[in-house]
Amino acid sequence: MYANDRSAQGVTTISEENTDTIFINEITTQPATQSRLLELVIANNEAQSFRTPGYRSANFHKSDDGERAVNYSLWDSEQHLIDAITAMAGEDVNLDETMAIATPDFRFYTLVYTVQA
């Protein structure tokens, strides 16, 4: 996976040939708060991640039932992401509100297979 274009219009390209770190966060929420949750996590990403070393791209999705949001981001390495989380820990001004309306479940992943139509 690799997204070399770091602009806001950049495209995330998934490829088995690249070994970047994949961070997936599945967030449980309620239908009434899903839109607000996405506003918060997207704002946090825009405020912090673009200036963080090792950051490649992020994608945000919402479930049609309103009960989940999924964010996956690509990083140069797991250590880049750990460093970013550590550095950003005190900067997330929306963290209390986010945690009040959502339950995150995040993990590191490695791409093992992809297929193209």
PEJOFEN-V98845 format. One record per backbone hydrogen bond with DSSP energy under -0.5 kcal/mol. CO is the residue of the C=O (numbers start at 0). NH is the residue of the N-H. Records with the same first field share a line. If there is no record, write none. Layout:
CO=NH / NH
This chain:
0=19
1=12
3=5
6=9
10=12
11=13
12=1 / 14
14=17
20=22 / 74
21=23 / 108
22=72
23=25 / 106
24=26 / 70
25=27 / 104
26=68
27=102
29=32 / 33
32=36
33=37
34=38
35=39
36=40
37=41
38=42
39=43
40=44
41=45
42=46
43=47
44=48 / 49
47=50
48=51
51=54
53=75
56=73
58=71
60=69
62=65
66=28
67=62
68=26
69=60
70=24
71=58
72=22
73=55 / 56
74=20
76=80
77=81
78=82
79=83
80=84
81=85
82=86
83=87
84=88
85=88
87=90 / 91
90=92
91=94
93=97
94=98
95=99
96=100
97=100 / 101
102=27
104=25
106=23
108=21
